[in-house]
Amino acid sequence: MYKSFYHFLMKYRSLTPKDKISTFANDAYDDLAFPKNSSDYHEISLYLELNGHYLDSMTVFDEAWEQYLVSES
């Protein structure tokens, strides 16, 4: 069984974010409504488009998603 995208993303959390994905991970951690159990691209993407005010660009999500797919294959 695949781990959720959120679970994958949490390995990038950092007290001093090194890049945009680390910043995204920190912000997603603080977002209590983030779909933590989802591994569905469309569900997470739609959520972030409507609620991800902390993302500078959806490109950050897309880059993290690509890394997620590689790690889960």
Order of alpha helices (4+ residues) and beta strands (2+ residues): alpha-alpha-alpha-alpha
